Amino acid sequence: MPPLRVATWNLRQLKDDRAAVVDVLRSLEADAVAVQEPPRGPAGRRRLRRLAHEAGLAVAVAGGGARTTALLVRPGLPVHGARSMRLAWRPGRTRRGLAYAEVAGLRVISVHLGLTDAERRRHLVRLGHVVRSTTSRGVVLAGDLNEEPGGPTRRALELHLRDATASVGATFPTRRPHRRLDAILVSPGLRVSGARRVQDERTRVASDHLPVVVDVALP
């Protein structure tokens, strides 16, 4: 299997420089992009489809139970089992979900976890099921985890996955990043290379998070 380039990026609902978002997405040359905070509202899906098209991508999962996540893929890649799943929610909190699909034989999951430890623990229940239940050749979990390395949720995830982006540096906020909230975790059997965050003039005006990229392949 040739390497699958996976990226994750919180787009802040396209509230910043949309043209810069398109430019960055094109430059990533990713096969799959895990999106957090896609555009919402009545026209949200249409805006996301238009954005994906301009960036040379297609929408695999968006809206519905995906909530604050989406999954974009390169046209022509084999995509199966595209699904969304709602995560546990309590009044007063943002409604969150998962977007996932089997992309070129790997289960790619886009996730945007909650802001508190208690909320993230509740999200782990369904997220753990999605990670463990796959029959594909491996799992790539990508997203805004809203928790830095060493936190309880990340430690729980790393019982099953390893952090492929441990060396990329802080990802939030873009202008003076000092927190590594965005990460890509993979099954232990997968080989990874080229892990990096993208930090330049375009990403500084495109969102409040930096995108993270890694190439994933079977050993």
N, C-alpha and C positions, 0 to 999 in steps of 0.2 A: 504493500500500500504506500503510495507517495505521501509525504507529509501533508497534514491538514493544518492550515494556518487558522488559528482561532484568536479572535480579539474580544475584549469586553470593554464597554464604554457606557457611562452614565451620561445621557444627552441633555439632562435638565429640561426636558420637554421642549427642546428647541427654542428656549427663551433667549439664547445668546446669538452668535453670528451663524446663521444657518448655512451660508455659503462656505464658511470655514469648516463646518461639519461635513458637508459633501466632499470638500477637497481632502480632508483628513481620511474619511472613509475610503475614498478612491486610492489614496497613497498607501493605505495599510495592505492592500491586495489580499485581503482575508477571504478564506473560504466560508467561514461562519463568524458572525458577529453577535455576541450576546449583548443585548441592549437593555439598559435600565433607564427608567423615566422617559419612555417614548412620549410623543405628543398624545394628549388625552382629549376627552370631550367628544362631541358629536362628529367632528371631522378628523379625529385623531388617527384612525386607521388609514383614511385616505391620504393624510399628510405623510404618514410613515411610508406608505406604498410609493408615493411620489419621491420622497427622499431616497428610498432604497433604489428606485429606478435610476435616479440621477447619479447615484454612487456605483452603478453597475451591479446591484444586488437585487434580491427578491425577498419578500416577506414569507417566512415559513410559519411563524406563529406570532399572533398579536391579538390584543383585545380579549374580551371575555374573562376567563379565569386567570389569564396571564397578568392582568392588572398592570403593575408598574414594570413589567418585563416584556421583551419581544426577542425574536430570533430571526436574523437575516442570514441568507445563504447566497453563495455564488450560483447563478443560473447554470443548469446542466449537471450539478452534483446530485447523486442519488439521495433523496430525502424520504424517510419513511416514519410513520408513527408520530407525526407532528401533533403535539398536544399542549394544552395549558392546564394548570391546576391551581386552585385557590389555596392560599395558606390561612392558617388560623387567624382570626380577627376579633378584636374587641372594640367596642365603641370608643371613639376618641383617637383611634389609631388609623394610619393609612392602610387601606385594603391592599394586600400584596398577593403575589402569586408567582408561579413558575412558568417558563416557556421551555419546551424541550422537544427534541427530535433525534432520530438516528440519521446522522449525516455521514455518508461515505463509510458506514460501518461502525461509527462511534456515536455513543449517546452524548449529545451536547446539551447542557442545561444552562439556561440563563436565570440568574437569581438576584433578588434585591431584598436582603434581609432587613428586619426591623431595627429600630433605633435603641431599644433597651435589651438588656440581657434576658429578661423574662420573655419578651416577645420573640427573640431569636431562638430561645429554647423551644418554644411552641412550634416555630417554623421548622425546626430540625426533624420533627416527627414525620411529616410528609416528605420533606426533602430527603431524609435518609431512606425512605421507601423507594423514591425515584432513583436514587443512586444504586441501591442494592438489587433492584428488581430487573435490571436490564439483562437482555440476552445478547447484546452487542459485544464487540471485542474489547471495549473499554469505555470509560466515562471521562468526559471533560466538563467540569463544573466551573462556570465563569460568571463573575458578577461583582457587584458592590455589596460586600459583606457587612458593611457598617460596623466593622470590628477590626482591630489591628492584630497582627500576629501574636500568638500566645494567649488570646482570649479564649473563654470556654467553648464558644461555638466552633471556632477554628480548630481547637484541639479535638473536639468531637468529630469534625469532618476528617481530620487527618488520621483518624483511626482506619479510614477506608481509602483515603486519597492523599496524594502528596502535593505540596505547593510547588508548582512549576515556575512560579514567578517570584520566588523568595529573594532574588537578587536585584529586582528591578528598581527598588527605591520607592519613596513616597509618591502617592498619586492624588492627594487632596490637601488643600485646594490648589488649583492649577498655578496661580501666580507665585505662591510660596508654599509648595507642597511639604508637609511634615507628617502626614498620616498615610499609612499604606492600607487603604480600605478596599481597594480593588485588586482582585487576584484571580488566577486560573489554577485550579486543582485538577489533577489527573490520576487515573488508576495507576498503581505501582508498576504494572507491566508495560506502560507506554514510555516511549523514548521522546524526550523534549529537547528543543534547541532554539536558539534565537530569541529567548525571552527578553522583552524590553518594554519600557514605557515610552510613549511618544510625547516629547516635550519640545515645543517650538512656538513660534509666533502664532501659528494657526490654532493650536490646541489651547493657547492661553485665552483666546477670545471665543472659542467654540462652546465651552462648557466649564463647569467648576470642578470636573474630574478629568484626569489624564487617561487616555486609552492605554490598554495593556495588550500585548500581542505575544503569542508563542506558537512555534511549529510543533506538531504532535504526530508521532508515527509509531507503528508497531515495531518492536525490536527486531 
